[in-house]
Amino acid sequence: DTSVRPLVGVQSQQATAYTRTARNMPPNNPTGFSDSIVVAEQEPLTLAALANATPLEQKQMLGERLFPLIQQIQLQLVGKITGMLLEIDNIELLHMLESTELLKAKVEEAIGILQTYQAKQAATNSAAQKKSYIII
């Protein structure tokens, strides 16, 4: 077979998400992010502050900004969803802070994963209860 197959796991450049502000960025800003991420009632998150923080501090800083935004979308599972999203790469988290649509999509994806997990747990627990009644 001489057909060319794409490599699994390799993202094409077309998968890049563009924000409304990205096209207006000066050429010396390679990330495409504005200089700071502003969430209401919080100190602005600057890229310099993020770059100077330890990986744990970076996740903390991002989580503090994601939490109130996720809370507006899904109040009941906000802590769990914030924790799940913090497993994602920081660059993608920054995109989520700038794009409400992307954040909503990721929150919905996380909710789907949680619902699937809860359904599997319920099925496992139900099966375990049925087995516990069989005594020889």
N, C-alpha and C positions, 0 to 999 in steps of 0.2 A: 504494500500500500504506500504510494508516494505522496499522499495528501499531507498538507501541512496542518498540524494541530496546534492550537494556541496553548501556551503554558498555563497550567492550572495555578490560580492564585496570583497571577500577574495582572495588575490593573492597567487599563489603557488610560491614556491622557484624557479621553472623552469622559471618564468617570469623575473628573474633577468638578467639585461644586463651586460655583461662582456666586459671590454675594453682590448685592447692588453697589457696594462701595469699592469692590476689588478693581473695577476698570478705571477708577479715579485715583488709584494709589500711585504715588511717585515711583519711578523705576528703581530707586534705592531701597524699596521695601519688598524684599523677596517673598515674605509670607503672605502678602495680600491682606493682612489684618490691619485695622486701624491701630493707632498707637496705644489705645486703652479700651478696655471693655467696661462699659458702665451698666450697672444694675441698680435700679432705684434704691435709695436709702443705704448705699454701700460705697465705700471708697472705690474709685476706679481701679481696675486691674490693669496694670501696665505690662507690656511685654518685657520690659527691663526687669521689673519686680519678679515676674514669673521666671525669667532666665536666671536670676540670681538666687532663686530658692532651691532647696533640696527637692528631690522627686516627691517626697512625702508632703512637704509644704506646698508644692505645686498642686497636688491633688486636693489638699485642704482648701487652697485658694479657689480652685475651680469649683469644688463642691459647694463652697459658701455662695457662689454666684448662681450655680445651677439649681440649688434647692428651692429658692423662692420662685424661680421660673417654672420648675416642675410642679410645685405646689399649686400654681394657677391652672395647670392642666389636669393633674391627678392628685387630689388632696389625700386620699386614704392610703396610697402606697408610696408617698413621696420619699420617705427614707430609704425604702428598699430599691426604688427605681434610681434614686441618686447614687446609691452604692453600686448598682449594676452599671450605670453609665460611666462611673469613674474608672471602670476597668478598661474603658476605651482609651485610645491614644490621645494625648493632650491636644494635638493639632486638630483632631476631629471635635474634641470638646470645645475648643475655641470657635470652630465653625458653628457648633450648636448654640453657643452664646450669642452669636451674631445673626443666626437664622432661626426665627420662630418656627418656620415650616419644617426645617430639619430636626429641630428639637422635638416637635410634636410627633414626627414620624418615628424617632428613636424611642420616645416614651410609649407610643402605641406598640412598637415592637417588643419593648420590655414587658408591657402588660400581657401581651400574647404569650411570651415565654413563661411568665409567672402563672398564667392560667393553665398552660399545658403542664407545668410542673405540679401545680396543685391537683389537677385531674389525675395525674399519674400517682401522686401520693395517696389520694383518696382510693384509687383502685387497688393499690398495694395494701393499704390498711384494711380495706374490705376483704381482700383475699386472705390476709393474715388472721382476721377475726374468724373467718369461716374455718380455717385450719385449726384454730385453737379449740374449737368445739368437738373435734374428732379425737376422742380419747379411747385408747385400747385397754 
